[in-house]
Amino acid sequence: MPVAVDAVASSPTFPKQVDVAVIGAGIIGVCTAYELAKRGHSVALIEKGIVAGEQSSRNWGWVRQQNRDLHELSLAVLSLRRWDELGSEIGRDLGFRQEGGLNCTDDPAVLAKWDSWIRSAAERGYHSELLTAQQAKERSPGTTTRWIGGVWSPSGSRAEPSMAAPAIAEGAKALGVSLQQNCAVRGLEMSNGSVQGVWTERGLIRAPIVVAAGGAWTSRLCRRYGIDLPVANIGATALRTRPVDAVLNVGAFSAPGFAMRRRVDGGYTVSVPGYGSLNIAPQNLRYATRFYQMYRAKLAKKLTYRLNSSFWNGPEAAGGWHNDQVSPFERIRILDPAPERELVELAITNLTKEFPALKGIEVAASWGSFIDTSPDLVPVISTVDSVSGLVIASGFSGHGFGIGPGGGLLASQLATGETPCVDPAPYRLSRFSDGSAIRRPEMM
């Protein structure tokens, strides 16, 4: 695995019964488990691989509110507050640093879109600053492009993906959560349409409530129970550089052709926004029409289509299994796709063209990942009408790391019937089946 993740020890005993079983120990799962345990619930956190082994350790590490879908903004603002609180509560470093976020552009259409978003966000209590050409240049010394403007977000932050979810998992364990790694959930135990527990490769854990936070794998699990969770797993590529002197006094920066985030180790995480790949596989074919607006708005010219072994094996494949049989989740403990070399090269080319001071910078590692993406790029954090006791927290569309603490808090509240921290309506699963039009994503 090209991404180093802080190791977390599994709990020594296998639980037989808990109040809530949480499937998946990525950032959403660990935050959900932590919030539940903090309020006194017994919790089993079950992971087929290791904590943060997939997308939660492979993302950019941005914690931002700027340019979120306005439906997601309240959750992003809440998450920022929880990021600031969690390190102190747990007593561990999550790599969280609030150093501001900067976006610069030379495209008038992009600047106009940012201006419109800022005005709408201000009506909801969030404030950032639209920059003039001169202000954008002053905040990005050393860049070569003649910007026409930009956005400065003082609250923009970063956290370290290799550290954050493991630290929160340790905090959850300290509150009594039973963490079971290398232990796949094969399916649900059901009775009269209600959840009674989860079947794992080690046996049954009884629980009247289950939170499915399995990232790219959640939709395949849901299909076993007739639940349509329209998700496309978009392949992405990122890299980290070797340590280098900082070129900006800002934690996260994006410009045409690349995005970068300062790392705790002194290097940068770099990627080319928007580009990715999509496997031609049963799940993606099944939900293709749901993604028309998203493909048209975001990915029509930036997505590569591939036919490979994922058609028969992996999160997008078809086929069933029984709870006493080896499941697809055991066959692939950690999704570890190869990075796209051309995107690595493009990211470094664009980075060094903009910052000549970084010429010769070395790539320490690069990696691929799969991003569970919803049709409107807004996550599903929702109860399920057809299965009592089940909560889905998935489809975070590449924003799950930044809004993980808020998403986990909301999922925990929906699971236990508490008053939700934000309006849950924008995140309901039924928006894809109740006749509501699928909105065309404009920001994100």
Disulfide bonds with the S-S distance in Angstrom:
none
